[in-house]
């Protein structure tokens, strides 16, 4: 039995508190069980040098675990990111760019920051899911300011972890479950069911194509629930 008698295909308790950071154009405090991440999105005029003069925008992300995010204090990543943090922030940026119309953004950059307050598994998936909600608020801000003609959002997006532990297929793994898993997968998917990113590995062994497909289907179920929670948090009939 999972903690709190959670079913194999059940998410942890999810909350999304918008407007958490006063000065960001979009922000969300997302809680996925005991995992808590502040996701902010801010707009800056201008783009990196390789995009100047092309008339399109850019989105980039940063990710960090705060010192008190786990039971052992973590040192701050002041000068150089740890390899894991660098890999995750690239994942977040890549994933979000897939559902943003960079041409509509014109020559502006959106900075997405995901700061983990508390880590208990699934921080990268929580970051993507929460950051997308912050992006929708940025989209609203841009439209209200007359800075864009249409929406920069092409499609809704969320991410979730799945895995195999003791031969059982599990949705939304906690840290303990992840550490015991024989297969570990992170899936980012659009509302239309298209895959944006899949990260999967057999922990010490191989797994079948059938298991892979079962985990994808399970992730799809969880993402449908997360999309509903995103729309509820946004509280607008435009997204209902």
C-alpha positions in Angstrom: 0.0 0.0 0.0 1.3 3.4 -0.9 1.6 6.2 1.6 -1.8 7.7 2.6 -3.4 4.6 1.0 -2.9 6.2 -2.5 -3.9 4.0 -5.4 -1.3 3.0 -8.1 -2.9 5.4 -10.6 -3.6 8.2 -8.2 -1.7 11.6 -8.0 -0.5 13.0 -4.7 -2.6 16.0 -3.5 -2.0 18.8 -5.9 -2.4 22.6 -5.3 -1.5 25.5 -7.4 -1.4 29.0 -5.9 -1.1 31.7 -8.5 0.3 35.2 -8.0 2.7 33.9 -5.4 5.5 36.3 -6.4 4.3 40.0 -6.5 6.7 41.4 -9.1 6.7 38.5 -11.6 4.2 38.8 -14.5 3.3 35.1 -13.8 3.9 32.9 -10.8 2.7 29.7 -9.2 3.5 27.9 -6.0 2.8 24.2 -6.9 2.6 21.5 -4.3 2.7 17.9 -5.4 2.4 16.0 -2.1 5.5 17.1 -0.1 7.2 18.5 -3.2 6.8 22.3 -3.4 8.2 24.5 -6.2 7.9 28.3 -6.8 7.6 28.8 -10.6 7.9 32.4 -11.9 7.9 33.8 -15.4 9.1 37.3 -16.3 9.3 39.2 -19.6 12.4 41.0 -20.7 12.9 43.1 -23.8 15.4 41.7 -26.2 16.7 38.3 -27.2 20.0 36.4 -27.2 22.5 37.4 -29.9 21.8 34.4 -32.1 18.1 35.6 -32.5 18.6 39.4 -32.9 16.9 40.7 -36.0 14.8 37.6 -36.7 11.6 39.0 -35.2 11.1 36.1 -32.8 11.3 35.7 -29.1 12.9 33.2 -26.7 12.1 31.4 -23.5 14.8 30.1 -21.1 14.6 28.4 -17.7 16.6 28.2 -14.5 16.1 25.5 -11.8 17.5 25.3 -8.3 17.1 23.3 -5.1 17.1 25.7 -2.2 19.4 24.8 0.7 16.6 23.6 2.9 14.8 21.6 0.2 16.0 18.2 1.5 16.9 16.7 4.9 20.6 17.5 4.4 21.4 21.1 3.7 22.4 21.8 0.1 25.0 24.4 -0.8 23.8 27.2 -3.1 24.8 27.0 -6.7 26.4 30.4 -6.9 28.9 30.1 -9.7 28.3 26.8 -11.4 25.2 24.6 -11.6 25.3 21.0 -10.5 25.0 18.7 -13.5 21.5 17.6 -12.4 20.2 21.1 -12.1 21.6 22.1 -15.4 20.0 19.1 -17.1 16.7 19.8 -15.5 16.6 23.5 -16.4 17.4 22.7 -20.0 14.5 20.2 -19.9 12.1 22.8 -18.6 13.1 25.3 -21.2 12.9 22.8 -24.1 9.5 21.6 -23.0 7.9 25.0 -22.5 9.2 26.3 -25.8 7.3 23.5 -27.6 4.0 25.1 -26.7 4.9 28.8 -27.0 4.6 30.8 -30.2 7.9 32.5 -30.2 7.1 34.5 -33.3 4.0 36.0 -31.6 6.3 37.0 -28.7 8.5 39.0 -31.1 11.9 40.1 -29.8 11.3 39.5 -26.1 12.6 36.8 -23.7 10.6 35.0 -21.1 12.7 34.0 -18.1 11.2 31.0 -16.2 12.6 30.3 -12.7 11.8 27.1 -10.8 13.0 27.1 -7.2 12.4 24.0 -5.2 11.4 24.8 -1.6 10.9 21.1 -0.7 11.8 18.0 -2.6 10.1 14.6 -2.3 10.3 13.3 -5.9 8.9 14.7 -9.1 10.5 18.2 -8.9 11.1 18.5 -12.7 7.6 17.5 -13.5 6.1 19.8 -10.9 8.3 22.6 -12.3 7.0 22.1 -15.8 3.4 21.9 -14.7 3.5 24.9 -12.4 5.6 27.0 -14.8 3.0 26.5 -17.6 0.4 28.1 -15.4 2.7 31.0 -14.8 3.2 31.2 -18.6 -0.6 31.6 -19.1 -0.6 34.5 -16.7 2.3 36.1 -18.7 0.3 35.6 -21.8 -2.7 37.5 -20.3 -0.3 40.2 -19.1 1.2 40.6 -22.6 -2.3 40.8 -24.2 -3.5 43.3 -21.6 -0.5 45.6 -22.3 -1.1 45.3 -26.0 2.3 43.8 -26.5 1.1 40.8 -28.6 -1.8 40.5 -31.0 -2.8 37.0 -30.2 -1.9 34.3 -27.6 1.6 33.1 -27.2 0.2 29.8 -25.9 -0.3 27.1 -28.6 -1.5 24.3 -26.4 -1.8 23.2 -22.7 1.0 21.1 -21.3 1.8 19.2 -18.1 4.3 16.6 -16.9 4.3 13.7 -14.5 6.5 10.8 -13.4 5.6 7.1 -13.6 7.6 4.0 -12.8 7.6 0.4 -11.9 8.2 -0.6 -8.3 7.9 -4.2 -7.0 6.3 -5.1 -10.4 3.5 -2.5 -10.0 3.0 0.5 -12.4 2.9 3.7 -10.3 1.8 7.2 -11.1 3.5 10.3 -9.6 6.4 8.7 -7.6 7.5 10.1 -4.3 11.3 10.1 -3.5 11.1 6.8 -1.7 9.2 5.2 -4.5 11.5 6.6 -7.1 14.6 5.3 -5.2 13.1 1.8 -5.2 11.8 1.8 -8.8 13.1 -0.7 -11.4 11.9 1.6 -14.2 11.7 5.4 -13.9 10.0 7.7 -16.5 9.2 11.4 -16.8 6.7 12.4 -19.4 5.7 15.8 -20.7 2.6 15.8 -22.9 0.2 18.3 -24.5 -3.5 18.5 -24.0 -3.9 16.9 -27.5 -1.9 13.9 -26.3 1.3 14.6 -28.2 4.6 13.8 -26.5 7.0 16.7 -25.9 9.6 14.8 -23.8 10.0 11.3 -22.4 12.9 10.5 -20.1 13.1 6.8 -19.2 15.6 4.4 -17.8 15.8 0.9 -16.4 17.4 1.1 -13.0 19.9 -1.8 -13.2 18.0 -3.8 -15.8 16.0 -3.8 -19.0 12.2 -3.6 -19.5 9.8 -4.6 -22.2 8.2 -2.5 -24.9 4.9 -3.5 -23.4 5.9 -2.0 -20.0 7.0 1.2 -21.8 3.5 1.5 -23.4 1.7 0.8 -20.1 3.7 3.5 -18.4 3.0 6.0 -21.2 -0.8 5.3 -20.9 -0.6 5.7 -17.1 1.3 9.0 -17.5 -1.5 10.2 -20.0 -4.1 9.5 -17.3 -2.2 11.6 -14.8 -1.6 14.4 -17.2 -5.3 14.7 -18.0 -5.9 15.2 -14.3 -3.2 17.8 -14.0 -4.5 19.7 -17.0 -7.9 19.9 -15.3 -6.2 21.2 -12.2 -4.3 23.8 -14.2 -7.5 25.1 -15.7 -9.2 25.2 -12.3 -6.3 27.2 -10.9 -6.5 29.7 -13.8 -10.2 30.2 -13.0 -11.2 31.4 -16.5 -13.9 30.1 -18.8 -11.4 30.6 -21.6 -9.6 27.5 -20.5 -12.5 25.4 -19.2 
